[in-house]
Amino acid sequence: MPSSHQPCDLPSTPVRLESPPEIGNLVRLVRKSYGMTQSELAGSSGVGLRFVVDLEKGKPTCEVGKVLHVLKMLGIAIVATPPAT
């Protein structure tokens, strides 16, 4: 797990993510904030380098289970809010 270092270019409040490219951008920001290469993230997450590259590019067909695992490895929490009834 990366250190808790958080530079000022990362959002300090929750962000709403509505598209694969937005998820990819956040993954890239967090990965770089930890000083990790794409290869290092792939190795520590148990996924391939190609997967990390595609995820950061916002490829919409990335496997959701792997995406969630990479997010968890980076310490990115996902919160889903159901619609009001």
Z-matrix of the N, CA and C atoms (Angstrom, degrees):
N
C 1 1.452
C 2 1.517 1 108.56
N 3 1.327 2 117.27 1 134.73
C 4 1.447 3 120.57 2 179.54
C 5 1.523 4 111.69 3 -64.92
N 6 1.340 5 115.53 4 162.66
C 7 1.459 6 120.30 5 177.04
C 8 1.518 7 109.98 6 -68.18
N 9 1.336 8 116.07 7 171.21
C 10 1.457 9 119.90 8 -176.76
C 11 1.527 10 112.93 9 -88.64
N 12 1.320 11 118.15 10 13.63
C 13 1.460 12 122.09 11 178.89
C 14 1.527 13 109.94 12 -59.82
N 15 1.337 14 116.79 13 129.19
C 16 1.455 15 120.31 14 179.36
C 17 1.518 16 109.91 15 -133.09
N 18 1.329 17 117.65 16 101.78
C 19 1.460 18 120.08 17 179.48
C 20 1.524 19 110.90 18 -70.57
N 21 1.320 20 115.54 19 168.04
C 22 1.459 21 120.92 20 -174.35
C 23 1.527 22 114.08 21 -69.95
N 24 1.332 23 120.22 22 -13.83
C 25 1.463 24 119.47 23 -179.19
C 26 1.520 25 113.43 24 -81.05
N 27 1.336 26 117.95 25 -6.46
C 28 1.454 27 121.37 26 176.06
C 29 1.522 28 109.12 27 -87.47
N 30 1.334 29 117.12 28 145.39
C 31 1.461 30 119.08 29 176.90
C 32 1.528 31 110.33 30 -61.79
N 33 1.309 32 116.50 31 139.14
C 34 1.474 33 120.30 32 179.77
C 35 1.522 34 111.65 33 -96.35
N 36 1.319 35 116.91 34 -6.31
C 37 1.462 36 121.93 35 177.38
C 38 1.524 37 108.23 36 -125.92
N 39 1.327 38 117.86 37 162.97
C 40 1.465 39 119.52 38 178.59
C 41 1.528 40 111.69 39 -56.71
N 42 1.315 41 115.08 40 145.05
C 43 1.461 42 120.76 41 177.99
C 44 1.517 43 109.62 42 -118.00
N 45 1.311 44 115.14 43 144.67
C 46 1.460 45 120.84 44 177.39
C 47 1.524 46 108.02 45 -87.80
N 48 1.318 47 115.98 46 122.31
C 49 1.463 48 121.50 47 -179.99
C 50 1.522 49 108.49 48 -108.70
N 51 1.320 50 115.97 49 122.25
C 52 1.462 51 119.77 50 -174.90
C 53 1.521 52 114.17 51 -120.97
N 54 1.338 53 117.22 52 2.72
C 55 1.465 54 118.99 53 -178.71
C 56 1.525 55 109.91 54 -153.26
N 57 1.324 56 116.32 55 156.35
C 58 1.466 57 119.71 56 176.58
C 59 1.535 58 113.20 57 -55.48
N 60 1.352 59 119.69 58 -40.74
C 61 1.462 60 118.07 59 178.15
C 62 1.537 61 113.07 60 -62.55
N 63 1.320 62 117.64 61 -34.04
C 64 1.470 63 120.28 62 177.59
C 65 1.522 64 110.96 63 -66.52
N 66 1.335 65 116.93 64 -39.03
C 67 1.466 66 120.64 65 175.89
C 68 1.519 67 109.40 66 -64.44
N 69 1.326 68 116.40 67 -45.42
C 70 1.460 69 121.15 68 179.45
C 71 1.512 70 113.06 69 -59.49
N 72 1.328 71 116.66 70 -41.77
C 73 1.460 72 120.37 71 178.54
C 74 1.525 73 111.34 72 -63.36
N 75 1.327 74 117.24 73 -41.56
C 76 1.460 75 120.03 74 178.90
C 77 1.528 76 110.63 75 -65.76
N 78 1.318 77 117.18 76 -42.29
C 79 1.470 78 120.76 77 177.40
C 80 1.524 79 109.80 78 -58.38
N 81 1.322 80 117.84 79 -45.96
C 82 1.458 81 122.03 80 -179.90
C 83 1.532 82 111.32 81 -61.61
N 84 1.333 83 116.65 82 -46.01
C 85 1.470 84 120.75 83 179.01
C 86 1.522 85 112.02 84 -58.92
N 87 1.321 86 116.00 85 -47.53
C 88 1.467 87 120.10 86 -177.83
C 89 1.520 88 110.30 87 -67.35
N 90 1.340 89 116.75 88 -44.79
C 91 1.474 90 120.15 89 179.64
C 92 1.521 91 110.21 90 -56.96
N 93 1.326 92 116.24 91 -48.36
C 94 1.466 93 119.94 92 -178.86
C 95 1.521 94 111.54 93 -65.93
N 96 1.333 95 117.56 94 -33.59
C 97 1.466 96 120.00 95 179.18
C 98 1.521 97 111.00 96 -63.96
N 99 1.321 98 116.84 97 -27.40
C 100 1.466 99 121.76 98 177.17
C 101 1.527 100 111.60 99 -87.50
N 102 1.326 101 116.75 100 -1.97
C 103 1.458 102 120.06 101 -179.66
C 104 1.515 103 113.28 102 71.66
N 105 1.329 104 116.66 103 25.46
C 106 1.465 105 121.50 104 -178.53
C 107 1.521 106 110.76 105 -95.90
N 108 1.321 107 115.81 106 146.20
C 109 1.453 108 120.98 107 170.46
C 110 1.525 109 108.29 108 -85.34
N 111 1.309 110 115.96 109 165.77
C 112 1.461 111 119.76 110 175.33
C 113 1.531 112 110.22 111 -60.64
N 114 1.306 113 116.33 112 -38.49
C 115 1.460 114 120.92 113 179.60
C 116 1.529 115 111.29 114 -64.33
N 117 1.329 116 116.73 115 -41.52
C 118 1.466 117 120.16 116 178.44
C 119 1.526 118 111.30 117 -65.23
N 120 1.325 119 117.03 118 -40.54
C 121 1.464 120 119.88 119 177.39
C 122 1.518 121 110.53 120 -63.96
N 123 1.324 122 116.46 121 -43.15
C 124 1.467 123 120.23 122 178.54
C 125 1.526 124 110.35 123 -58.98
N 126 1.327 125 117.01 124 -47.78
C 127 1.460 126 120.78 125 -178.85
C 128 1.516 127 112.68 126 -63.65
N 129 1.317 128 117.73 127 -43.35
C 130 1.463 129 120.17 128 -178.04
C 131 1.526 130 112.29 129 -73.72
N 132 1.341 131 116.48 130 -20.10
C 133 1.465 132 120.62 131 179.94
C 134 1.520 133 113.04 132 -97.49
N 135 1.319 134 117.02 133 -9.22
C 136 1.462 135 119.80 134 -179.71
C 137 1.523 136 113.32 135 73.80
N 138 1.335 137 116.05 136 27.70
C 139 1.466 138 120.23 137 176.22
C 140 1.524 139 107.64 138 -122.18
N 141 1.308 140 116.32 139 169.68
C 142 1.453 141 120.07 140 -179.83
C 143 1.527 142 112.22 141 -81.77
N 144 1.316 143 115.04 142 157.59
C 145 1.455 144 120.87 143 177.19
C 146 1.529 145 110.71 144 -58.13
N 147 1.317 146 116.79 145 -42.50
C 148 1.470 147 121.07 146 179.86
C 149 1.526 148 110.60 147 -57.55
N 150 1.337 149 117.14 148 -38.45
C 151 1.463 150 120.81 149 179.20
C 152 1.523 151 110.62 150 -62.16
N 153 1.337 152 117.32 151 -46.24
C 154 1.465 153 121.31 152 -179.49
C 155 1.528 154 110.04 153 -63.25
N 156 1.305 155 117.30 154 -43.10
C 157 1.468 156 121.50 155 177.95
C 158 1.530 157 109.76 156 -59.15
N 159 1.327 158 116.45 157 -48.26
C 160 1.467 159 120.61 158 -179.59
C 161 1.529 160 111.21 159 -64.11
N 162 1.323 161 117.24 160 -41.70
C 163 1.462 162 121.41 161 179.39
C 164 1.525 163 110.35 162 -60.00
N 165 1.323 164 116.61 163 -47.86
C 166 1.462 165 120.54 164 -178.99
C 167 1.531 166 112.22 165 -66.71
N 168 1.316 167 117.10 166 -26.04
C 169 1.469 168 120.97 167 177.11
C 170 1.526 169 111.56 168 -81.19
N 171 1.330 170 116.89 169 -9.12
C 172 1.455 171 120.42 170 178.78
C 173 1.506 172 114.64 171 84.37
N 174 1.329 173 116.68 172 27.81
C 175 1.465 174 119.92 173 179.68
C 176 1.536 175 109.24 174 -61.70
N 177 1.325 176 118.86 175 121.81
C 178 1.461 177 121.42 176 -174.02
C 179 1.522 178 115.32 177 -72.02
N 180 1.336 179 117.67 178 -13.29
C 181 1.462 180 119.39 179 -177.54
C 182 1.530 181 113.57 180 -99.56
N 183 1.331 182 118.16 181 11.80
C 184 1.466 183 120.18 182 176.95
C 185 1.525 184 109.42 183 -61.32
N 186 1.326 185 115.74 184 138.25
C 187 1.461 186 121.67 185 -178.23
C 188 1.528 187 110.74 186 -62.35
N 189 1.329 188 115.45 187 124.85
C 190 1.459 189 120.65 188 -173.15
C 191 1.534 190 112.66 189 -61.29
N 192 1.316 191 118.10 190 -37.60
C 193 1.461 192 120.27 191 178.94
C 194 1.519 193 111.90 192 -62.11
N 195 1.316 194 116.29 193 -41.45
C 196 1.467 195 120.40 194 178.72
C 197 1.527 196 110.57 195 -69.38
N 198 1.336 197 116.86 196 -38.95
C 199 1.461 198 120.37 197 178.20
C 200 1.526 199 109.13 198 -59.70
N 201 1.323 200 117.11 199 -48.23
C 202 1.462 201 121.09 200 -179.86
C 203 1.519 202 111.20 201 -60.79
N 204 1.319 203 117.18 202 -38.01
C 205 1.463 204 120.70 203 179.52
C 206 1.530 205 110.88 204 -65.84
N 207 1.318 206 117.60 205 -44.28
C 208 1.470 207 121.21 206 179.04
C 209 1.533 208 109.58 207 -63.38
N 210 1.325 209 116.93 208 -43.19
C 211 1.463 210 120.00 209 178.16
C 212 1.529 211 110.82 210 -59.10
N 213 1.315 212 116.36 211 -43.80
C 214 1.467 213 120.63 212 178.99
C 215 1.526 214 110.72 213 -62.86
N 216 1.325 215 117.07 214 -42.30
C 217 1.466 216 120.75 215 179.85
C 218 1.527 217 111.30 216 -61.63
N 219 1.321 218 117.09 217 -30.07
C 220 1.457 219 121.59 218 179.64
C 221 1.535 220 112.34 219 -88.33
N 222 1.329 221 116.18 220 -5.16
C 223 1.458 222 119.98 221 -179.44
C 224 1.521 223 113.30 222 81.64
N 225 1.324 224 116.88 223 19.31
C 226 1.465 225 121.86 224 178.86
C 227 1.528 226 108.06 225 -90.32
N 228 1.319 227 116.71 226 118.98
C 229 1.465 228 121.76 227 179.57
C 230 1.524 229 109.97 228 -88.58
N 231 1.313 230 115.66 229 141.77
C 232 1.457 231 121.96 230 175.19
C 233 1.523 232 107.54 231 -110.43
N 234 1.327 233 116.11 232 127.04
C 235 1.459 234 121.39 233 178.27
C 236 1.523 235 107.45 234 -124.38
N 237 1.310 236 116.30 235 125.50
C 238 1.460 237 120.88 236 178.22
C 239 1.527 238 108.85 237 -105.45
N 240 1.312 239 115.86 238 131.61
C 241 1.461 240 121.00 239 179.73
C 242 1.517 241 108.59 240 -110.80
N 243 1.354 242 116.64 241 114.43
C 244 1.456 243 118.30 242 179.01
C 245 1.531 244 110.12 243 -69.54
N 246 1.325 245 116.05 244 156.76
C 247 1.469 246 118.11 245 179.53
C 248 1.524 247 111.08 246 -66.60
N 249 1.317 248 115.22 247 150.67
C 250 1.473 249 119.84 248 176.30
C 251 1.510 250 108.81 249 -67.32
N 252 1.324 251 115.48 250 142.45
C 253 1.476 252 118.43 251 -179.87
C 254 1.506 253 111.64 252 -105.96
